[in-house]
Amino acid sequence: MSPARLSTVVLDAPDAHELAAFYLGLLGYEVRADEPDWVLIGPPPGLPGLALSFQTEPAYVPPAWPTRAPGEQQMMLHLDIEVDDLEAETARAVAAGATPAAYQPQDDVRVLLDPAGHPFCLWVA
């Protein structure tokens, strides 16, 4: 018996296709599967990277960054995306529809919110 394997991370959104399109452009990924309320994207063949899935959730509530008061929707995870040029990739992400978070905890990391409000971090190794 082989061990369990993580195959993808699924992000809920008001519109799975809209959020998938954002990450396709940001990451240079390609669509691997496409259904009416679900999309799977991943890196082109031969390139490293984790697949991402997007699921339409009509009752979706965006998470908060930083966290809100108890009882309100809290951030449950965020994506860390390694880049070569922090300023250029931040500008590109914003042009694609991301919003810089008001709170930036580190000088060498940029926290942004994707079009559905999920926080993600751009960072340089």
C-alpha angles and dihedrals in degrees: 000000000000123000121259115272128210105232104173147347115238121213120194117221140165087251119021094195094051093051092043089055090054093052093042088061096040096049103028089237129151132227113262099175133007127191130163094268102016137057130185119200132178144162119291114269113288096020123106123243143105121268119244127208128198125204126192110237114181092198093049116148116193116241121242128247113224099020121272131221119304112281095034125100109287128201108262099183142347135203122245111209118190115217135178097222115033098192096044094046092046089054091047092050091049091049088052092054108278121133123217110241115244090231116061110181098187137035093222096050131061118208112207135173119229119225091274092049100256111146117234132174129225113203141167119229 
